[in-house]
Amino acid sequence: MTTLFISDLHLEEKRPEIIEAFFNFLDTKAQGIDALYILGDFFEAWIGDDENTPLQLSVKQKLKAVSESGTQLFLMHGNRDFLMGPLFCEETGAQLLEDPSVVNLYGQDILLMHGDSLCTHDLEYMKFRKNMRDEQWQTLFLKRSLPERQLVAQQLRTISQAKNKGKAQEIMDVTPSEVVSSLKKHGVDILIHGHTHRPAVHKFEIDSKAAKRIVLGDWDKYVWYIEANDSGKIALINYPLAN
């Protein structure tokens, strides 16, 4: 019995090597397992379920094949693909998870998050995040034509890249006290998230009790995933993207 977790693939047409690695990952590791969780920033940008680029159609077909193999498929919004909605889930057989969500993994409760909500020291980003998650803004945005949405998405991406260049790295990482607060709020001692592109296993204590934060990496030079099984093992694994 196996469950896999991935995040931060940032799929886009100009990175065909990531697309190929992902499809290979699905074919060799995700077929017929218990579950595959995709914890946000799956696509570099998602401007609505009504867009159907060749890449999006191919990805949906591959995910549908995974879900039809018996693998439960779960998706969580990231800061790039928060407009992914019910139509995408219907077309792929996936279920959309709230951020955060607690899941029971072979008898152990695990907190799942994308991770951006933990970066509370980045005040500018937190304000932007709040605005982008506003239902009224999203409704109005989705009413625009596809070309308009594509232009806005590109503009937002350009602005984000420019602003991030001037920020200290620690500001864009998670706030440790927010991690502790989230774990205590949900009554769990293991957190899995992505977003920061800083893959690692962090061990610490909360009120003299062992706790763990496992951070997924982005698919740039390496494929990163977490593999969990019914023996209680939870491992962070990577291999070269071109493997």
N, C-alpha and C positions, 0 to 999 in steps of 0.2 A: 504494500500500500504506500503510495507516494503522492505528495503534493509539491508543486513548484510555484515559486514567486519570481516575478521579473518586474522591472520598471525602467523608465527613462531610455527607451529605445530611440525616441525622437525620429520616427520613421519619416522619410521624405525621399522624393525621387532622385535627388542629387547624391544620395548615399546608398547606391545599389548594393554595396558590400554588406551593409547592415540588414537590408531586406533579405538578401540571400542567406545570411547567418540566421535570421529569425525563422525563415521558412524551414531551414535545415533543423533548427532547434525544435520546431513543432513536429516535424516528421520523425525525428529520432528520439525525442524525450517526452513529448506531451501527449502522444496518442495513447488512449486507454488507461490513463492514470486516474487518481481520485479527483484532482482539481488542479487548475492553473489559475493563479491570481496575477493580474496585470495592474500594478499599483501606480498608474498615472504617467503622464508624458509619454504615452504610447506613440502618438504622432507628434511631429514637430509643431503642427497646428491643426486644429479641427474647427471649421467655421460653420458646421451644421450637418445634420445627417442627410440632407438633400444633395450634398456634393458627392459626386461619384467619379473620382479620377481613376485611371487604370490601376494605380497603386492601391487605392482604397478598395476597389472591387476585388483585386487579388487577395488582399489581406482578409477581407470578409469571407471569401471562399475558403481560405486556409483555416480560419478560425471555425467556420461552420463544420468543416471536416473533423476538426479536433473535438468539438462538442458532440458530433454524431458518433464519434468513436467511444463515447461514454464518459469522457472527461468533463467534469463540471468547470465552466469557464466564468470567471468573475473579473469585473473591471472596476477600477476606481478612477475618478477624475484626478488629473494633475493640473498644473498651472498652464499647460499648453492645450489640453483637450477637454476642458471643463464643459464644452458644449456637446459632447458626445451624449446621445440620448436614446430613447426607447426604440427608435427605428433601427439603429445600429445593433442594439441588443437582440432585437427580433431577427435580424438578418444573419446573426452569428451564433445565436443560441446562448448568448452570454447574459449574466445577471449583473446589474449595476449596484455597487456597494456604496454606502455612505462613507464619507471621510470625517471622522474616524469610524472604524467598525471593530468589534471584538468577535473573533471566530474561535470555535473550539477545534483544535487541531490534535486529533488522536488523544482526546481526553485532557488537553491542556489549553487554557484560554490564552489567546494571542491578540494583542492590539495591532491593527493594521492602519497605516496612514500613508498619504503620499509624502508628507514631510514638510511641505512649505508653510503650513500653519504653525510649525514649531520654530520658525526663524523670526522670532518676535523682535529681535534687535534691529532688523531691517524695517524700520518704521515706514519708509517710503513704499516698499513692496507690500507691506501689510495693508496699507491704505489702498493701493492699486488692487490687491486681491479682493478686498471687500467690495470695491466698485464693480469688478468683473463678475463677482458671484451674485450681484443684485439681480433678482428675477425680472424686474422691469427693464433694466438695461439689456439683459439677454433677450427678452421678448422683442424689444425694438430692434436690436441688432439682427436677429434672425429674420425680421421682416424685410431687410434690405436685400438687394439682388446679390447673387453670388460674386460678380465682379467687384461690387462695392465692399463686400465682406472680405474678399481676398486682399484688397488694397488696405483696408483697415488693419487686418492681421499682419501684413508686412510692415506697416508703419509702426505698430505696437512692438513688433519684434526688433526693429531697428532702434527704437527708443530704449528698449530694455537692454540691448547689447551695449549701447553707449553709456547708460547709467551704471551698469554692472562693472564696467572697466575701472570706474573710479571708486569702487567700494572695497573696503578691507575684507579679506577673505573670511575672517571670523564673524563679520556681520551677516554674511550670507549662509553661515552654518546654523545649526539648531541652537537654541538657548537651553543649556542644561537644566535649568530650573523648570522650564516648560515641559521637558521630557519627563521629569520626576512628577510634576503635577498631573500630566496626562495619564501616566501609569497608575498613580494613586486614585485618580478620579474613576478609572475604569476597573480598579481592583485586580490588576494583572501585573506580572513582573517581566514580561517579554514584549518588546515592541519591534515591529518590522516596518521599515519605510525606505523611501528612495529620495529623490529630489536634489540632494546636496552634491551628488556625484563624488562622494567620499566613502567608498565601500570599506566597511570595517565591522568588527564585532566588538562592541563596548560592554565591558562587565563592570558593574558598580553595585552599591548597596543602597537600599531605601529602608530606613528604620531597621537597620541591622539584618535585612533580608536581601539575599542575592537577587539582582536584576540584570537584564541584558537588553541591549539595543543593537539590532542587526540592520546595517545600512546597505542597501543594494547599490551597485554601481551602474553608471550609464554605459550604453553599448557604443563605445567609441573605438578603442583599440582591443577591447576584450568583451566577450559575452559574460555577463554576470547573472547569476541566479541563485536562489536559495532552494535547497532540496530538504524536505522533511518527510519522515516516514513513521510508521506506527511503532517503531522501537524507541521513539523519543528523540531521535537524532534530528538536529536542525543545523544544516551546514551551508555556509556561504562558499560558492564555487565559481571559478572563472576559467576561461580558456581563450586563447587568441582568436580574434574576430575572424581571421582567415582560415581557421582550423577546419 
